[in-house]
Amino acid sequence: MSDLAIRNVGMTSAMDATTTNSQRVAAGLKGRYAAERRFKAYGVLAIAFALACLMLLMWTIVSHGYTAFVQTMVRLEITLYPQDIDPDGKRDRDVLSTADYRTPIRQAVADLFPDVQGRSDQRQLDALVSPGAVFLIRDMVMADPSIVGKRVSITIPVSDDLDQLNKGYINPNVAEADRKVSDKQIAWFQRLKDRGLIETNFNTILFTMGDSREPELAGLWGATVGSFFTLAVTIALAFPIAVMTATYLEEFAPKNRWTQLIEVNINNLAAVPSIVFGLLGLAVFLGFFGLPRSAPLVGGMVLALITLPTVIIASRAAFKSVPPSIREAALGLGASRLQTVTDHVLPLAMPGILTGAIIGMAHALGETAPLLMIGMVAFIVDIPGGLTDPATVLPVQVYLWSDSPERAFVERTSAAIMVLLVFLFAMNAVAVLLRRRFERRW
């Protein structure tokens, strides 16, 4: 074979090899691009699935809870007879607070249905009105004793079963034995509606009263005040301690084994189950120091222990985000180490610190398990007036209502969750706004 033929064969072989390599590279690129597209599709599907689950959760809560913001009321003409309310006529507050207000209510209802006879029917008729209506009338008389002896028009809540009937949660077409409202009560309720005495008003009781055994009288105000006092104690204890700890570890502490051990323990504390802190509060704050049980003071101290690691870690990250040139410039101009930190580094890190603190408070607001351990699960009717008064908080109130057997508490549980979520969303929104407002880019 001639030299020319040999060269042609070699060139052909080289071209074939180059073509084969190009095909392999193209096939590899095609496979990588396909894998990348699949990965993106999986990510989009994961996000869509998460959003669908979130929307399903929110729809379930809202669909079960929006009706709790309205309440069925009945308008009655009640005569406050002096012989029943204030027989001595002295308007003594102790006498007025313990007077018989049930009799005027029963008489007002009986006047609307004069044809009702028999003790059994009379008991069913009395059950149309909430048993807690006596407290509403008592409060009205205590606020204005001059109405004693007069005939007043007042709207009071109907019973929780009739409220559920009016909202469509009780089907009147099922057998009477399968529902809690009798046929007679349904007929009487319909007569009241035909007379225009039934009203559906905004449920102010839900936001102005404390807890109650009667669903139609149960409110969130006591739990809201308890949450406020508890979070006030939490922020008063956790914020300064966390900021001082983060400042020392980042700006003053020497880098040795002891500081590394402290840092590791702080990170580990952030992962400790919250109920462990509840047990600690039960053993130390209640058992050893003897602090009052079920008090916002103790609850705030326990939540401060839970919040401390979160705020410390966020504060340290905020200190690290400040450029070293800020410190070097301050020290170069003659500022002391303390002046550099307090006058320059800390103000620049404060937006991140505040963001971490608000997120920590939002975390504390949603805690339930540690508060159950220190007794804040108790049934509290009165509105707390201080840090040492018995109280509960919103998450615990949700837990209590969810465990109640009455159907009306289902909607109130969902409504309480909605109120709690509003608080959490508001706190997180404030954290985002603070970061966007004060964040500096270097």
Summary of the structure (lengths in Angstrom):
residues: 442
radius of gyration: 33.9
end to end distance: 72.8
largest distance: 139.3
contacts: 1354
relative contact order: 0.10
helix: 69%
strand: 5%
